[in-house]
Amino acid sequence: MAYTHTIGLQCYRFADLRTLLAKASPLRSGDQLAGVAATDAQERVAAQMALADVPLRVLLNEAVVPYESDEVTRLILDSHDAAAFAPVSHLTVGDLRNWLLSDHASTATLTALAPGLTPEMVAAVSKLCRLQDLVLIAGKCEVVTRLRNTLGLKHRLATRLQPNHPTDDLAGIAASLLDGLLLGSGDAVIGINPASDNVPQVVRLLHMLGDVIGHYGIPTQSCVLTHVTNTLQAIERGAPVDLVFQSIGGTEATNHSFGVTLALLNEAREAALSLQRGALFEDGQRGAHVMYFETGQGSALSANAHHGCDQQTIEARAYAVARHFKPLLVNTVVGFIGPEYLFNGKQITRAGLEDHFCGKLLGLPMGCDVCYTNHAEADADDMDSLLLMLGAAGCNFIMGVPGSDDIMLNYQSTSFHDALVLRQLLSLRAAPEFEAWQQTVGICEPGLTGESPRLAPHLPAAFATAIQRLGTS
């Protein structure tokens, strides 16, 4: 089906929905690299105007990646909740944007609507939004998940404590771990990217993290970010696996490039659930969100698995994969892939807010690694801007990296101090169970009425000394 829009005497024609979505996408280097971007700003505006008039039902009937050859497309369409979609089924893409900005779109209505939205719908509406629209709409969403604590509540901001080390040295990991805990980081997860990605090393790191969490009663979860097949082997060897990690993409071919299928992800989830490592909460339910996914615009293009689509639409499709497995955490590593896909700070900022917006509308517990590589046209000022907007948008979690410089992965992210600044500026707090633990061990003390807890004026020396010993044990 072709789509058209006329500006002045110029009539723009877009051959199909895939082309229309790509041409309507705000400029980014990855779409230029793929040859799918609009040729100029006027064509982009024409595509956005044409897209605004497309009925949402069309996005259910015209697949951007063929149904017959792609299991992600089949998952999206076969699992679509028609009853949840019904309240907005009569709208166009432009109408949906207007409705989302209205007072009719409350937290409750957006939660009920999420199963009725498809990735293509939320990607389409995001292309019509200003940055403030992306922030305002996402800020209405609340996605709560639980394993050993409660994440995603309103007015809360969690962090992933990321104590990576270039040689997986336990003393170095312990030093970063201590630094993060004493600065209030780690309620989302204590997650290590292993330098040596083999099963014995994964098991070793899992036992170390499990010992720390268990001995000190820290209400959080651990994860070693290794391939899902390594995690399955670690489970077989009796390792204390809390979360199963995997990078995922928005097409079957992208996931094949990562070495995964939907069936394999399901097997891993079932294996993790069988361990029953979640906490038993006051309502009698055990925490059962055991998956941790990471995504990023450009991964499909880098694998030549994008099917001629723009990278933001394919990224949104990855969220359908994540949604199916009921994850604890989903993280868009927005600037990590490099300037070939997001060239500068402006493009990284836009992409991070789009990803968070799309994930939240689809019902996902979205976090963001506010980051950039050293060869991108970006700097810490760009990241400060994105970080602040994500905080205002209700982002579930961000990264906590010592000094914001990951010495193993060689990229720039957010520091423990950045999270403290954001919590103070926006009156955000850590996960409730983690916050209570911090006060119990003396890391922080209650703030004034209505204020966030504050770091204690004197560090708990006995606690610090005990964790430091882990590196030599």
Sequence and secondary structure as in RCSB ss.txt:
>XXXX:A:sequence
MAYTHTIGLQCYRFADLRTLLAKASPLRSGDQLAGVAATDAQERVAAQMALADVPLRVLLNEAVVPYESDEVTRL
ILDSHDAAAFAPVSHLTVGDLRNWLLSDHASTATLTALAPGLTPEMVAAVSKLCRLQDLVLIAGKCEVVTRLRNT
LGLKHRLATRLQPNHPTDDLAGIAASLLDGLLLGSGDAVIGINPASDNVPQVVRLLHMLGDVIGHYGIPTQSCVL
THVTNTLQAIERGAPVDLVFQSIGGTEATNHSFGVTLALLNEAREAALSLQRGALFEDGQRGAHVMYFETGQGSA
LSANAHHGCDQQTIEARAYAVARHFKPLLVNTVVGFIGPEYLFNGKQITRAGLEDHFCGKLLGLPMGCDVCYTNH
AEADADDMDSLLLMLGAAGCNFIMGVPGSDDIMLNYQSTSFHDALVLRQLLSLRAAPEFEAWQQTVGICEPGLTG
ESPRLAPHLPAAFATAIQRLGTS
>XXXX:A:secstr
  EEEEETTEEEEE SHHHHHHHHS   HHHHHHT S SSHHHHHHHHHHHHTSBHHHHHHS SS TTT HHHHH
HHHT  HHHHGGGTT BHHHHHHHHHSTTS HHHHHHHGGG  HHHHHHHHTT  HHHHHHHHHT    EESSSE
E  TTB EEEE    TT  HHHHHHHHHHHHHTT  SSEEEE  SS SHHHHHHHHHHHHHHHHHHT S  EEE 
  HHHHHHHHHTT     EEEE  SSHHHHHHTT  HHHHHHHHHHHHHH  S B TTS B    EEEEE TTHH
HHTT STT  HHHHHHHHHHHHHHT  SEEEEETTSS TTTS BHHHHHHHHHHHHHHHHHTT  EEEE  B TT
SB  HHHHHHHHHHHHHTT SEEEE GGGEETTTTEE   HHHHHHHHHHHT B  HHHHHHHHHHTSEE  STT
S  EE SS  HHHHHHHHGGGG 
